[in-house]
Amino acid sequence: KDIPDIDGDKIFGIRSFTVRLGQERVFWICIWLLQMAYGVAILVGASSSFMLSKCITVLGHAILASILWSQAKSVDLT
């Protein structure tokens, strides 16, 4: 939410993360945080004792993480 507001933040002197770090850096920090959450979900799913639950959780989160990564690469930050 903070990334598109960078122009207004600069005008009004608001020192948001995006103003301080830049749009691209903040965007990729957010993507990496989401990817880490998917990684934790994959690890938790892999530790399940039920094979069906393990397969669905690991495969589902791996697919969602790859979709997030591929869509993030195509985002135009301007």
Secondary structure as the mmCIF struct_conf table of DSSP 4:
data_model
#
loop_
_struct_conf.conf_type_id
_struct_conf.id
_struct_conf.beg_label_comp_id
_struct_conf.beg_label_asym_id
_struct_conf.beg_label_seq_id
_struct_conf.end_label_comp_id
_struct_conf.end_label_asym_id
_struct_conf.end_label_seq_id
HELX_RH_3T_P HELX_RH_3T_P1 ILE A 3 ASP A 5
HELX_RH_AL_P HELX_RH_AL_P1 ILE A 6 ILE A 11
TURN_TY1_P TURN_TY1_P1 PHE A 12 GLY A 13
HELX_RH_AL_P HELX_RH_AL_P2 PHE A 17 LEU A 21
HELX_RH_AL_P HELX_RH_AL_P3 GLN A 23 ALA A 46
TURN_TY1_P TURN_TY1_P2 SER A 47 SER A 47
BEND BEND1 SER A 49 SER A 49
HELX_RH_AL_P HELX_RH_AL_P4 MET A 51 LYS A 73
TURN_TY1_P TURN_TY1_P3 SER A 74 SER A 74
#
